[in-house]
Amino acid sequence: MRPDDGRLWEGTMSEDVENGAVSRPLEAVCCLEDLARLLNEEIARADLSLRDLQNRTARMGMRLARSTCSDMLAGRRFPKKAQMVAFLMACGVPEHQIPEWERAWERVRMGRMPALAELERRTTPGDGSESAETAARPGEGRPTWFPDPRLPGRGRHRVIVLAVLTAVAAVGAAVIMRGDATITDDGRAFGEGGSSRFTVTVNPANTGVRLIRRLDANIGRQRATVTVNGVPAGEWEPLPASSYGWADQSIEIPAAITAGRRTLAIVNTYVSSTVDFNEFRYTVRQRIDGQWSTADIVDVGPENTASEAAHHYQITGATFTGRRTYVYPPGAESREDA
């Protein structure tokens, strides 16, 4: 980046063309290098400087510093999904194309999963020039799912097969662990002016209820009010964006609202977000005689219409419906079995 005007001067699309590099289409993107090249194309097409991009994203509510954008474009930094979306919107990418970019981001994220990095670490021999731990470090050199070129041909093929099987297993099923929990789930989201509502069952002997929401935390600053049986009960506080993906957030609903009730009609109403307000799963916990237990679970999403129907789920102002595969942050405990 030139210090005088903030414009890109190396690693851009024009240089790639001069060097004979051909960008892969979005559906073929599976590594950070491919994603960075296509991001370079978008900023070049929009004819923006990094300073322009920084200013535009600031006006959108998610300011991307020039250094952050420079690292993204050079392939030194794997962006958070919300950062990539803000970057694309600032470049004028049509909204209907964003989901395809998100799918490309997810493929790259899957290639950088801890399980795959651990697989490479175990299969990469140290020869003194580079330690096995360094060779498997995500974001440096080749993507984590690609085998070490120093391995013999048969060894490379074996690593490729193992890596592909591991990735397929991660996408096809939920592998529950404490900490790095890889979970595939489907859900929905709503935007400005939107809301969702559903009804849950509780024991009338409860002395308080806790509502736990699984969300895609790549979307930052999600804020919505909560009413229970028409009474204001709290607010989903805006969390900062997280590159891990999944997060659980909870609201304590006081006994004054829930005690003596067999059903609770819950309404979430949009307040603000960098993109929209999403929901994948709600777990309802109740306290009875001082002990917490699970009272109900609402599984949201197009693949869980039976659960939605059973809980009279409705959504207005919908902006997203689909599946996501993410991990929980290290040290977090999945609510999958809560």
C-alpha positions in Angstrom: 0.0 0.0 0.0 1.4 3.4 -0.9 1.6 5.7 2.0 0.5 8.7 0.0 -2.9 7.7 -1.3 -3.8 4.4 0.4 -4.3 2.5 -2.9 -3.2 -1.0 -3.6 0.0 -1.3 -5.5 1.0 -5.0 -5.1 -0.9 -8.3 -5.0 -3.7 -6.8 -7.1 -5.8 -8.3 -9.8 -3.7 -6.6 -12.5 -0.5 -8.1 -11.2 -2.2 -11.5 -11.1 -3.2 -11.1 -14.8 0.4 -10.0 -15.7 1.7 -13.1 -14.0 -0.7 -15.3 -15.8 -2.8 -16.1 -12.7 -6.5 -16.8 -13.5 -9.1 -16.3 -10.8 -11.3 -19.2 -9.9 -15.1 -18.7 -9.9 -16.7 -18.4 -6.5 -18.1 -21.9 -6.5 -14.5 -23.3 -6.8 -13.1 -21.3 -4.0 -11.7 -23.5 -1.2 -8.6 -21.8 0.1 -7.6 -18.3 1.4 -5.5 -17.5 -1.6 -8.6 -17.9 -4.0 -10.8 -15.8 -1.7 -8.2 -13.1 -1.5 -7.8 -13.0 -5.3 -11.5 -12.5 -5.8 -11.7 -9.8 -3.2 -8.9 -8.0 -5.0 -11.0 -8.2 -8.2 -14.0 -6.6 -6.5 -12.1 -3.7 -5.1 -10.4 -3.2 -8.5 -13.7 -3.3 -10.2 -15.1 -0.8 -7.8 -12.1 1.5 -8.3 -11.8 2.2 -4.6 -8.7 3.0 -2.5 -8.4 1.5 0.9 -9.2 4.8 2.4 -12.4 4.9 0.4 -13.3 1.5 1.6 -12.6 2.4 5.2 -14.9 5.4 5.0 -17.7 3.5 3.2 -17.7 0.7 5.8 -17.6 3.2 8.6 -20.8 4.7 7.2 -22.3 1.2 7.1 -21.6 0.7 10.8 -18.7 -1.7 10.5 -15.5 0.2 10.0 -12.7 -1.8 8.3 -9.3 -0.3 9.0 -7.0 0.0 6.0 -4.5 -2.3 7.6 -7.3 -5.0 8.0 -8.3 -4.6 4.3 -4.7 -4.8 3.2 -4.1 -8.0 5.1 -7.3 -9.5 3.7 -6.4 -8.6 0.2 -2.9 -10.0 0.6 -4.1 -13.2 2.0 -2.4 -12.6 5.4 -5.7 -12.5 7.3 -8.8 -14.7 7.1 -11.6 -12.2 7.5 -14.6 -12.6 9.7 -17.7 -13.3 7.6 -19.2 -10.0 8.7 -16.0 -8.1 7.6 -16.1 -9.8 4.2 -19.8 -8.9 3.7 -19.1 -5.3 4.7 -16.2 -5.2 2.3 -18.3 -6.6 -0.6 -21.2 -4.2 0.1 -18.8 -1.3 0.1 -17.6 -2.5 -3.3 -21.1 -2.5 -4.6 -21.6 -6.2 -4.9 -25.3 -6.9 -5.4 -27.1 -8.3 -2.3 -28.3 -11.4 -4.1 -24.7 -12.4 -4.7 -23.7 -12.2 -1.0 -25.0 -15.8 -0.1 -22.6 -17.3 -2.7 -19.7 -15.4 -1.2 -20.8 -16.6 2.3 -20.7 -20.2 1.0 -17.2 -19.7 -0.4 -16.2 -18.3 3.0 -17.6 -21.3 4.7 -15.6 -23.7 2.5 -12.4 -21.8 3.3 -13.3 -21.9 7.0 -13.9 -25.6 6.9 -10.4 -26.0 5.4 -9.0 -24.2 8.4 -10.8 -26.2 11.0 -8.7 -27.3 14.1 -9.3 -31.0 13.3 -7.7 -30.6 9.9 -4.8 -28.6 11.3 -4.2 -31.3 13.8 -4.3 -34.0 11.1 -1.6 -32.1 9.1 0.5 -31.5 12.3 0.6 -35.2 13.0 1.5 -36.2 9.4 4.1 -33.5 8.7 7.6 -34.7 9.5 10.1 -32.1 10.9 13.4 -31.9 8.9 14.9 -29.0 10.8 13.9 -26.4 8.2 10.3 -26.1 9.6 8.7 -27.6 12.7 5.6 -29.7 12.3 3.7 -27.2 14.5 4.7 -24.3 12.2 3.9 -26.2 9.1 0.4 -26.8 10.3 -0.3 -23.3 11.5 -3.5 -22.0 9.8 -3.1 -19.0 7.5 0.6 -19.5 6.7 1.7 -21.0 3.4 -0.6 -23.7 2.0 -4.1 -24.2 3.4 -4.4 -26.5 6.4 -6.2 -29.3 4.4 -3.3 -29.6 1.9 -0.6 -32.2 2.5 3.0 -31.4 3.0 4.8 -31.6 -0.4 7.8 -33.3 1.3 5.7 -36.5 1.9 6.1 -39.3 -0.6 3.5 -39.6 -3.3 1.5 -42.4 -1.5 1.7 -40.5 1.8 0.3 -37.4 0.1 -2.6 -39.3 -1.3 -3.4 -40.9 2.1 -3.4 -37.4 3.7 -5.7 -36.0 1.0 -8.2 -38.9 1.5 -8.1 -38.5 5.3 -8.6 -34.7 5.1 -11.5 -35.0 2.6 -13.2 -37.6 4.8 -12.7 -35.4 7.9 -14.2 -32.4 6.1 -17.2 -34.4 4.8 -17.9 -35.8 8.3 -17.8 -32.3 9.7 -20.3 -31.0 7.1 -22.6 -34.0 7.2 -23.1 -34.4 11.0 -22.7 -32.5 14.2 -19.5 -33.6 16.1 -20.1 -32.4 19.6 -17.0 -31.6 21.8 -16.5 -29.3 24.7 -14.6 -26.3 23.3 -14.1 -26.7 19.6 -17.6 -27.9 18.8 -18.2 -28.4 15.1 -22.0 -28.2 14.5 -24.1 -28.0 11.4 -27.5 -26.3 12.0 -30.1 -24.5 9.9 -31.8 -21.4 10.9 -33.5 -18.1 9.9 -32.9 -14.4 10.2 -34.9 -11.2 10.0 -33.9 -7.6 9.4 -35.2 -4.1 10.1 -38.9 -4.0 10.9 -38.9 -7.8 11.3 -39.6 -10.1 14.2 -40.0 -13.8 15.2 -42.5 -15.4 17.6 -43.0 -18.8 19.0 -44.7 -20.5 22.0 -42.9 -22.8 24.5 -44.1 -25.0 27.3 -42.9 -24.7 30.9 -43.9 -26.1 34.3 -46.2 -23.7 36.2 -44.2 -24.5 39.3 -41.1 -22.7 37.8 -39.5 -19.9 39.7 -37.8 -18.4 36.7 -36.9 -19.3 33.1 -33.8 -18.9 31.0 -34.1 -18.5 27.3 -30.9 -19.6 25.4 -30.4 -18.7 21.7 -27.8 -20.2 19.3 -26.7 -17.6 16.8 -24.3 -17.1 14.0 -21.9 -14.7 15.7 -20.1 -13.8 12.5 -22.9 -11.2 12.3 -22.0 -8.7 14.9 -24.0 -6.3 17.1 -27.3 -8.2 16.9 -29.9 -6.5 19.1 -33.6 -7.3 19.6 -36.2 -6.8 22.3 -38.0 -9.7 24.0 -41.6 -9.8 25.2 -43.1 -12.8 27.0 -46.9 -13.0 26.9 -47.0 -9.4 25.8 -44.8 -8.2 28.8 -41.3 -6.7 28.1 -38.8 -9.3 29.4 -35.4 -8.1 28.3 -33.2 -7.6 25.3 -30.6 -9.6 23.4 -27.5 -7.5 23.9 -25.4 -6.7 20.9 -22.3 -9.0 20.9 -19.1 -8.3 18.9 -18.6 -10.4 15.8 -16.7 -13.7 16.3 -14.8 -15.6 13.6 -15.6 -18.9 15.3 -19.2 -18.8 14.2 -21.5 -20.2 16.9 -22.3 -18.5 20.1 -24.9 -19.0 22.8 -26.7 -16.1 24.4 -29.2 -16.2 27.2 -31.9 -14.0 28.8 -33.2 -14.5 32.3 -37.0 -14.2 32.4 -38.2 -13.4 36.0 -40.7 -15.6 37.8 -43.1 -12.6 38.0 -43.7 -13.3 34.3 -43.4 -17.1 34.1 -44.6 -18.5 37.4 -48.0 -20.3 37.2 -47.8 -20.4 33.4 -47.9 -23.5 31.3 -47.0 -21.7 28.0 -45.0 -18.6 27.2 -45.5 -16.6 24.0 -42.1 -15.2 23.1 -41.6 -12.4 20.6 -38.2 -11.1 19.4 -38.3 -7.7 17.7 -35.4 -6.3 15.6 -33.6 -3.3 16.9 -30.2 -3.2 15.1 -27.4 -5.3 13.7 -24.5 -5.0 11.2 -26.6 -7.3 8.9 -29.6 -8.9 10.5 -30.8 -10.9 13.6 -30.4 -14.6 13.2 -31.7 -17.6 15.3 -30.9 -21.3 14.9 -32.1 -22.9 18.1 -33.8 -21.9 21.4 -33.4 -23.9 24.5 -35.7 -23.1 27.4 -34.4 -23.9 30.9 -36.6 -23.6 34.0 -35.8 -23.5 37.7 -37.9 -25.7 40.0 -37.0 -26.1 43.7 -33.7 -24.4 43.0 -32.7 -26.9 40.2 -32.4 -26.0 36.6 -33.7 -28.4 33.9 -34.6 -28.2 30.2 -38.3 -27.4 29.7 -38.5 -27.1 25.9 -36.4 -26.8 22.7 -37.4 -24.8 19.6 -35.3 -25.9 16.5 -35.6 -23.2 14.0 -34.9 -23.6 10.2 -36.3 -25.0 7.0 -35.2 -28.5 8.0 -37.1 -28.3 11.2 -40.5 -27.3 10.1 -42.1 -29.9 12.5 -40.5 -28.2 15.5 -41.5 -24.8 14.1 -45.1 -25.9 13.7 -45.3 -27.5 17.1 -44.2 -24.2 18.6 -46.3 -21.9 16.3 -43.1 -20.3 15.0 -43.6 -17.3 12.8 -41.2 -14.8 11.2 -41.6 -11.4 9.5 -39.1 -9.5 7.5 -37.1 -12.6 6.8 -33.6 -12.0 5.3 -32.0 -15.5 5.5 -32.9 -19.1 5.6 -30.4 -21.9 5.3 -27.6 -24.0 6.9 -24.4 -23.1 8.6 -21.4 -25.2 9.8 -19.3 -23.5 12.5 -17.4 -24.2 15.7 -17.8 -22.8 19.2 -14.9 -20.7 20.7 -12.4 -22.7 22.7 -13.6 -23.2 26.2 -17.3 -22.7 25.3 -19.7 -25.5 25.8 -22.2 -26.4 23.1 -25.9 -26.2 24.1 -26.6 -29.0 21.6 -27.6 -31.4 24.4 -28.9 -28.8 26.8 
